[in-house]
Amino acid sequence: MVGGGSGRRFGRPKQYESLDDDGARVIDISQRVAEAVSTGVVVVVPAADAEREGAVAGGATRSDSVRAGLAAVPADATIICVHDAARPLASETLYRRVIDAVSSGADAAIPGVAVNDTIKIVRDGCVESTPDRSSLVAVQTPQAFRADALRSAHRSGVDATDDAALVEALGSPVVVVEGDADNRKITAPDDLEWARHRWSERR
């Protein structure tokens, strides 16, 4: 589970924000769900926080942080999920969808939700093209991978905002499963307020 960001866009490390009055933090809730569906969870946080959190020290980029986490995953692991800690409302059901897809033979499986807005490809301030919206999905985590496929993808040392993109670059197919609208990433303070409200409804 990747929580190694500094929260530059949020204004502070969002993974440590509380979601309820009991003090359960975004990262704690994300970890709790991951533990419910996994045989082990590796948590990656900013290097300065690693000792305090009992976690793995992250790197300068998201991909560096994922690679740090991968190094701590047992060599005999067969399926590895990568999840952004900033998505605390990911469900056990969503984890199982991606894990089941890999168990069934996929090299990688990612959740996707339909794109409702029209998307434009823009270059130098002008519209270059308008892709067919029906072929687009917004991608989420957790993403599940055959362990050797994910390790091979990260040996390149290339950075990406999405681990599936690195697997795609190797020519491996990536299966898309149904995502979840509630699996929203906390990016701005408004997202945190929304997550707190949704979390209170679930409790």
C-alpha positions in Angstrom: 0.0 0.0 0.0 1.5 3.3 -1.1 1.3 6.3 1.1 4.6 7.9 0.4 3.5 11.2 -0.9 4.0 14.6 0.7 0.5 15.9 0.0 1.7 18.8 -2.0 -1.6 19.4 -3.8 -3.5 18.8 -0.6 -1.3 21.1 1.5 -0.1 18.5 4.0 0.3 14.6 4.1 -3.3 13.6 3.5 -2.7 10.0 4.4 -2.5 10.9 8.1 -5.8 12.9 8.2 -8.5 11.4 10.4 -11.7 10.2 9.0 -13.7 10.0 12.2 -13.8 11.2 15.8 -12.1 8.1 17.0 -8.9 9.2 15.2 -8.9 6.5 12.5 -6.7 7.9 9.8 -7.0 7.6 6.0 -3.9 5.3 5.9 -5.2 3.2 8.8 -8.6 2.5 7.2 -6.9 1.7 3.8 -4.6 -0.7 5.6 -7.4 -2.4 7.5 -9.2 -3.3 4.3 -6.0 -4.5 2.6 -5.3 -6.8 5.6 -8.8 -8.3 5.4 -8.1 -9.7 1.9 -4.4 -10.3 1.9 -1.9 -12.7 3.5 0.4 -9.7 4.2 0.5 -5.9 3.7 3.6 -3.7 3.1 2.9 -0.1 3.9 5.1 2.6 2.3 5.3 6.1 3.8 7.6 9.1 3.4 11.1 8.2 4.5 11.0 10.6 7.5 7.9 8.8 8.9 8.9 5.2 8.3 10.3 4.5 11.8 7.3 6.1 13.5 4.8 4.3 11.3 6.7 0.9 11.4 6.6 1.0 7.6 8.9 1.0 4.5 10.5 4.3 3.5 9.3 5.6 0.2 11.2 7.2 -2.5 11.3 10.5 -4.5 8.5 9.4 -6.9 5.5 7.1 -6.7 7.3 4.5 -8.7 10.3 4.7 -6.4 7.9 4.1 -3.5 6.3 1.1 -5.2 9.7 -0.4 -5.9 10.7 0.1 -2.2 7.5 -1.7 -1.2 8.2 -4.5 -3.7 11.6 -5.1 -2.2 9.8 -5.9 1.1 7.3 -8.3 -0.4 8.2 -12.0 0.1 9.8 -13.6 -2.9 7.3 -16.4 -3.0 4.3 -14.0 -3.3 2.3 -15.0 -6.4 -0.2 -12.0 -6.6 0.6 -8.5 -5.6 -1.9 -5.7 -5.2 -0.8 -2.1 -5.3 -3.2 0.4 -3.6 -3.0 4.1 -3.0 -3.5 4.8 0.7 -5.4 8.0 -0.3 -8.3 5.8 -1.4 -9.6 4.7 2.0 -13.1 3.6 0.8 -11.9 0.8 -1.5 -14.0 -2.2 -0.6 -13.0 -5.8 0.0 -15.3 -6.6 -3.0 -13.2 -4.4 -5.2 -10.0 -6.1 -4.0 -11.5 -9.5 -4.8 -12.5 -8.5 -8.3 -8.9 -7.6 -9.3 -7.4 -10.6 -7.4 -9.9 -13.0 -9.0 -9.1 -11.7 -12.5 -5.4 -12.4 -11.9 -6.1 -15.8 -10.3 -8.0 -16.6 -13.5 -4.9 -16.0 -15.7 -4.6 -12.2 -16.2 -1.1 -10.6 -15.8 -2.8 -7.5 -14.4 -6.2 -6.3 -13.4 -7.4 -2.8 -12.7 -10.7 -1.2 -11.7 -12.2 1.3 -14.1 -15.3 3.5 -14.0 -17.0 5.1 -17.0 -16.0 8.6 -18.0 -19.1 10.9 -18.0 -17.5 14.1 -19.4 -16.3 14.6 -22.9 -12.5 14.4 -23.0 -10.3 16.6 -25.3 -6.7 16.0 -26.2 -5.1 19.4 -26.1 -1.8 20.5 -27.4 -0.4 24.1 -27.1 -3.7 25.3 -25.9 -5.7 24.0 -28.8 -7.9 20.9 -29.2 -6.1 18.2 -31.1 -8.8 15.5 -31.0 -11.8 14.2 -29.1 -11.5 10.5 -28.2 -14.6 8.3 -28.2 -15.9 8.5 -24.6 -17.3 5.0 -24.7 -13.8 3.6 -24.9 -12.5 5.6 -21.9 -12.4 4.6 -18.2 -11.0 6.4 -15.2 -8.6 4.0 -13.5 -8.5 3.3 -9.8 -6.6 1.2 -7.3 -6.2 -1.5 -5.9 -4.5 -2.9 -9.0 -3.6 -6.6 -8.9 -0.6 -8.2 -10.7 1.0 -11.5 -11.3 4.0 -11.0 -9.1 6.7 -11.7 -11.7 4.9 -9.4 -14.2 4.9 -6.5 -11.7 8.5 -7.1 -10.7 9.6 -7.3 -14.4 7.8 -4.0 -15.1 9.5 -2.2 -12.3 13.0 -3.4 -13.3 13.0 -0.8 -16.0 13.3 1.9 -13.4 10.8 4.0 -15.4 8.4 6.3 -13.5 4.6 6.2 -14.0 1.6 7.4 -12.2 -0.1 4.0 -12.7 1.7 0.6 -12.3 -0.5 -1.0 -15.0 1.1 1.4 -17.5 4.5 -0.2 -16.8 3.0 -3.7 -17.4 1.4 -2.5 -20.6 4.7 -1.3 -21.8 6.0 -4.8 -21.6 3.2 -5.9 -24.0 1.2 -7.7 -21.3 -2.6 -7.4 -21.4 -4.3 -5.6 -18.6 -7.8 -6.6 -17.7 -10.3 -3.9 -16.6 -12.9 -4.9 -13.9 -15.8 -2.8 -12.6 -14.6 0.0 -10.4 -16.5 1.8 -7.6 -17.7 5.4 -7.6 -17.1 5.5 -3.8 -13.5 4.6 -4.3 -12.6 8.2 -4.7 -9.0 9.4 -4.2 -8.4 12.1 -1.7 -6.6 14.9 -3.6 -8.1 18.1 -2.2 -9.6 19.1 1.1 -13.1 18.8 -0.4 -12.4 15.1 -1.1 -11.5 14.6 2.5 -14.8 16.1 3.7 -16.7 13.9 1.3 -14.8 10.8 2.5 -15.6 11.6 6.1 -19.3 11.9 5.3 -19.3 8.6 3.4 -17.3 6.9 6.1 -19.7 8.0 8.8 -22.6 6.5 6.7 -20.8 3.2 6.6 -20.2 2.9 10.3 
